Amino acid sequence: MADTPPPITRPVNVARDLSVSDIRDVDFSLFDLFAAEMMLGRSLVEGKTVTGCRIQGPAVLLASTGVTFDGVNFGDSGGDIRNLIMKPEGSKAIGAIPFRDCAFVNCEFYGVGFTGDAAFLEQIRALQTLSLPVS
């Protein structure tokens, strides 16, 4: 997980096809991405590379094996990165959108919480500068 990049300044570009494996420079709801996978008979988002995208919640992203974030702005944490972390009390994260073997590169998240195993949650906790600039 690298430092937060500058904000994406391109005009809004609504995603037309979220079933492709390489999603680039578009804006979409995390649930819409999951729904596109469900329409193909899949129960998780797998094998996607998402680059330069604005990704909207409300949603909780469950990062499983092979999910990476590079140059990503995780969104407004309200001054405390722990506000973006959702930790299940039991053994499952019911209601979270599961991702496996996906890469997020230079993306911005809005209204998205994050969950995963203890190592992933610790990496998120360690991040410092995640809030989007306020204009």
CORQUI-V12686 format. One record per pair of residues at least 12 apart in sequence whose ideal C-beta (glycine too) atoms are under 10 Angstrom apart, sorted by the first residue. I is the first residue (numbers start at 1). J is the second residue. If there is no record, write none. Layout:
# CORQUI-V12686
i->{I | I}
j->{J | J}
This chain:
# CORQUI-V12686
i->{1 | 1 | 1 | 1 | 1 | 1 | 1 | 1 | 1 | 1 | 1 | 1 | 2 | 2 | 2 | 2 | 2 | 2 | 2 | 3 | 3 | 3 | 3 | 3 | 3 | 3 | 4 | 4 | 4 | 4 | 4 | 4 | 4 | 4 | 4 | 4 | 4 | 4 | 5 | 5 | 5 | 5 | 5 | 5 | 5 | 5 | 5 | 6 | 6 | 6 | 6 | 7 | 7 | 7 | 7 | 7 | 7 | 8 | 8 | 8 | 8 | 8 | 8 | 8 | 8 | 8 | 8 | 10 | 10 | 10 | 10 | 10 | 11 | 12 | 12 | 12 | 13 | 13 | 13 | 13 | 13 | 13 | 13 | 14 | 14 | 14 | 14 | 14 | 14 | 15 | 15 | 15 | 15 | 15 | 15 | 15 | 15 | 15 | 16 | 17 | 18 | 18 | 18 | 18 | 18 | 18 | 18 | 18 | 18 | 18 | 19 | 19 | 19 | 19 | 19 | 19 | 19 | 20 | 20 | 20 | 21 | 21 | 21 | 21 | 21 | 21 | 22 | 22 | 22 | 22 | 22 | 22 | 23 | 23 | 23 | 23 | 23 | 23 | 23 | 23 | 23 | 23 | 23 | 24 | 24 | 24 | 24 | 24 | 24 | 24 | 25 | 25 | 25 | 25 | 25 | 26 | 26 | 26 | 26 | 26 | 26 | 27 | 27 | 27 | 27 | 27 | 27 | 28 | 28 | 28 | 28 | 28 | 29 | 29 | 29 | 29 | 29 | 29 | 29 | 29 | 30 | 30 | 30 | 30 | 30 | 30 | 30 | 30 | 30 | 30 | 30 | 30 | 30 | 30 | 31 | 31 | 31 | 31 | 31 | 32 | 32 | 32 | 33 | 33 | 33 | 33 | 33 | 33 | 33 | 33 | 33 | 33 | 34 | 34 | 34 | 34 | 34 | 34 | 35 | 37 | 37 | 37 | 42 | 43 | 44 | 44 | 44 | 44 | 44 | 44 | 44 | 44 | 45 | 45 | 45 | 45 | 45 | 45 | 45 | 45 | 45 | 45 | 46 | 46 | 46 | 46 | 46 | 46 | 46 | 46 | 47 | 47 | 47 | 47 | 47 | 47 | 48 | 48 | 48 | 48 | 48 | 48 | 48 | 49 | 49 | 49 | 49 | 49 | 49 | 50 | 50 | 50 | 50 | 50 | 50 | 50 | 50 | 50 | 51 | 51 | 51 | 51 | 51 | 51 | 51 | 52 | 52 | 52 | 52 | 52 | 53 | 53 | 53 | 53 | 53 | 53 | 53 | 54 | 54 | 54 | 54 | 54 | 55 | 55 | 55 | 55 | 55 | 55 | 55 | 55 | 55 | 56 | 56 | 56 | 56 | 56 | 56 | 57 | 57 | 57 | 57 | 57 | 57 | 57 | 58 | 58 | 58 | 58 | 59 | 59 | 59 | 59 | 59 | 59 | 59 | 59 | 60 | 60 | 60 | 60 | 60 | 60 | 60 | 60 | 60 | 60 | 60 | 60 | 61 | 61 | 61 | 61 | 61 | 61 | 61 | 61 | 61 | 61 | 61 | 61 | 61 | 61 | 61 | 61 | 62 | 62 | 62 | 62 | 62 | 62 | 62 | 62 | 62 | 62 | 62 | 62 | 62 | 62 | 62 | 62 | 62 | 63 | 63 | 63 | 63 | 63 | 63 | 63 | 63 | 63 | 63 | 63 | 63 | 63 | 63 | 64 | 64 | 64 | 64 | 64 | 64 | 64 | 64 | 64 | 65 | 65 | 65 | 65 | 65 | 65 | 66 | 66 | 66 | 66 | 66 | 67 | 67 | 67 | 67 | 67 | 67 | 67 | 67 | 67 | 67 | 68 | 68 | 68 | 68 | 68 | 69 | 69 | 69 | 69 | 69 | 69 | 69 | 69 | 69 | 69 | 69 | 69 | 70 | 70 | 70 | 70 | 70 | 71 | 71 | 71 | 71 | 72 | 72 | 72 | 72 | 72 | 72 | 72 | 72 | 72 | 73 | 73 | 73 | 73 | 73 | 73 | 73 | 73 | 73 | 73 | 74 | 74 | 74 | 74 | 74 | 74 | 74 | 74 | 74 | 74 | 74 | 74 | 74 | 75 | 75 | 75 | 75 | 75 | 75 | 75 | 75 | 75 | 75 | 76 | 76 | 76 | 76 | 76 | 76 | 76 | 77 | 77 | 77 | 77 | 77 | 77 | 78 | 79 | 79 | 80 | 81 | 81 | 81 | 81 | 81 | 81 | 81 | 81 | 81 | 82 | 82 | 82 | 83 | 83 | 84 | 84 | 84 | 84 | 84 | 84 | 84 | 84 | 84 | 84 | 85 | 85 | 85 | 85 | 85 | 85 | 85 | 85 | 85 | 86 | 86 | 86 | 86 | 86 | 86 | 87 | 87 | 87 | 87 | 87 | 88 | 88 | 93 | 93 | 95 | 96 | 96 | 96 | 96 | 97 | 97 | 98 | 98 | 99 | 108 | 109 | 109 | 110}
j->{68 | 69 | 70 | 71 | 72 | 74 | 104 | 120 | 123 | 124 | 126 | 127 | 69 | 70 | 71 | 72 | 105 | 106 | 127 | 70 | 71 | 72 | 73 | 127 | 128 | 129 | 71 | 72 | 73 | 74 | 108 | 127 | 128 | 129 | 130 | 131 | 132 | 133 | 52 | 70 | 71 | 72 | 73 | 105 | 106 | 107 | 108 | 71 | 73 | 106 | 133 | 54 | 73 | 108 | 132 | 133 | 135 | 25 | 27 | 52 | 53 | 54 | 73 | 106 | 107 | 108 | 132 | 25 | 26 | 27 | 52 | 54 | 27 | 26 | 27 | 54 | 25 | 26 | 27 | 28 | 52 | 53 | 54 | 26 | 27 | 28 | 29 | 32 | 54 | 27 | 28 | 29 | 32 | 33 | 36 | 53 | 54 | 55 | 28 | 36 | 32 | 33 | 34 | 35 | 36 | 37 | 39 | 45 | 48 | 50 | 33 | 36 | 37 | 39 | 40 | 42 | 48 | 36 | 48 | 49 | 46 | 47 | 48 | 49 | 50 | 102 | 47 | 48 | 49 | 50 | 51 | 103 | 36 | 48 | 49 | 50 | 51 | 52 | 53 | 55 | 102 | 104 | 107 | 49 | 50 | 51 | 52 | 53 | 105 | 106 | 51 | 52 | 53 | 54 | 106 | 50 | 51 | 52 | 53 | 54 | 55 | 53 | 54 | 55 | 56 | 108 | 110 | 50 | 53 | 54 | 55 | 56 | 55 | 56 | 57 | 58 | 59 | 110 | 111 | 112 | 45 | 55 | 56 | 57 | 58 | 59 | 60 | 61 | 97 | 99 | 109 | 110 | 111 | 112 | 56 | 57 | 58 | 59 | 97 | 55 | 56 | 59 | 45 | 48 | 50 | 53 | 55 | 59 | 61 | 97 | 99 | 102 | 59 | 61 | 96 | 97 | 98 | 99 | 97 | 97 | 98 | 99 | 98 | 98 | 62 | 64 | 97 | 98 | 99 | 100 | 101 | 102 | 61 | 62 | 64 | 67 | 97 | 98 | 99 | 100 | 101 | 102 | 64 | 66 | 67 | 98 | 99 | 100 | 101 | 102 | 66 | 99 | 100 | 101 | 102 | 103 | 67 | 99 | 100 | 101 | 102 | 103 | 104 | 68 | 101 | 102 | 103 | 104 | 105 | 69 | 72 | 99 | 102 | 103 | 104 | 105 | 106 | 107 | 70 | 71 | 103 | 104 | 105 | 106 | 107 | 71 | 105 | 106 | 107 | 108 | 72 | 104 | 105 | 106 | 107 | 108 | 109 | 73 | 107 | 108 | 109 | 110 | 72 | 75 | 104 | 107 | 108 | 109 | 110 | 111 | 112 | 75 | 108 | 109 | 110 | 111 | 112 | 75 | 97 | 109 | 110 | 111 | 112 | 113 | 110 | 111 | 112 | 113 | 95 | 96 | 97 | 109 | 111 | 112 | 113 | 114 | 84 | 85 | 86 | 88 | 93 | 95 | 96 | 97 | 112 | 113 | 114 | 115 | 74 | 84 | 86 | 93 | 96 | 97 | 98 | 99 | 102 | 104 | 109 | 112 | 113 | 114 | 115 | 116 | 86 | 88 | 92 | 93 | 94 | 95 | 96 | 97 | 98 | 99 | 100 | 113 | 114 | 115 | 116 | 117 | 120 | 96 | 98 | 99 | 100 | 102 | 104 | 114 | 115 | 116 | 117 | 120 | 121 | 123 | 124 | 93 | 98 | 99 | 100 | 101 | 102 | 116 | 117 | 120 | 99 | 100 | 101 | 116 | 117 | 120 | 99 | 100 | 101 | 102 | 103 | 98 | 99 | 100 | 101 | 102 | 103 | 104 | 114 | 116 | 120 | 101 | 102 | 103 | 104 | 105 | 102 | 103 | 104 | 105 | 106 | 107 | 109 | 114 | 120 | 123 | 124 | 127 | 103 | 104 | 105 | 106 | 107 | 104 | 105 | 106 | 107 | 103 | 104 | 105 | 106 | 107 | 108 | 109 | 127 | 130 | 106 | 107 | 108 | 109 | 110 | 129 | 130 | 131 | 132 | 133 | 104 | 107 | 108 | 109 | 110 | 112 | 113 | 114 | 124 | 127 | 130 | 131 | 132 | 108 | 109 | 110 | 111 | 112 | 113 | 114 | 130 | 131 | 132 | 109 | 110 | 111 | 130 | 131 | 132 | 134 | 124 | 127 | 129 | 130 | 131 | 132 | 131 | 130 | 131 | 130 | 114 | 124 | 125 | 126 | 127 | 128 | 129 | 130 | 131 | 121 | 124 | 125 | 113 | 130 | 109 | 111 | 112 | 113 | 114 | 115 | 124 | 125 | 127 | 130 | 113 | 114 | 115 | 116 | 120 | 121 | 122 | 124 | 125 | 112 | 113 | 114 | 115 | 116 | 121 | 114 | 115 | 116 | 118 | 121 | 115 | 116 | 115 | 116 | 115 | 113 | 114 | 115 | 116 | 112 | 115 | 115 | 116 | 116 | 132 | 130 | 132 | 132}
